[in-house]
């Protein structure tokens, strides 16, 4: 099963994901980690933490859509 948790900055997404992960004994993956992977591993994609959240989402969407 796949759960996607969304929300604004500082709304508690990570806390909720961590709690669900423990309760359901499943791993979770933060989009921040994926963004950092692009920043450090494939910088030519131009995905980094200095972009506005909507820019990051737009640049990551095709990759995430393929994974999901």
ZIQUIKA-V164199 format. One record per run of one state. SS is the DSSP state (a for helix, b for strand, c for the rest). FROM is the first residue (numbers start at 1). LEN is the number of residues. Records with the same first field share a line. If there is no record, write none. Layout:
BEGIN
SS->FROM-LEN ; FROM-LEN
END
This chain:
BEGIN
c->1-12 ; 25-6 ; 42-1 ; 46-7 ; 68-1
a->13-12 ; 31-11 ; 43-3 ; 53-15
END
